[in-house]
Amino acid sequence: MDLLTLKTWSPDDILQAVEMGLVIKKNPECYEGLLTGQTLAMLFQKTSTRTRVSFEGGIHQLSALRPALEGSQRADVVAA
């Protein structure tokens, strides 16, 4: 499921995502390494240091790789 807009998400989809986020936040050790071997790219339309650092921290905690991208910056996260 992509999070480019919530317009296509039902209220149940949103609730499920929030509940899963709370489970992960409560038990982060259960999810460490979940993305080992995956590469995620962050593209931001506007510079957002806090968002970038938050995403980088989460990607690191899940053991995924994050290539350094410069130039076009949009807030999409893409799993490769």
Secondary structure, DSSP 8 states (H G I E B T S, - for coil): ---S-STT--HHHHHHHHHHHHHHHH-GGGTTTTTTT-BEEEE-SS--HHHHHHHHHHHHHTT-B-----S---SEEEE-
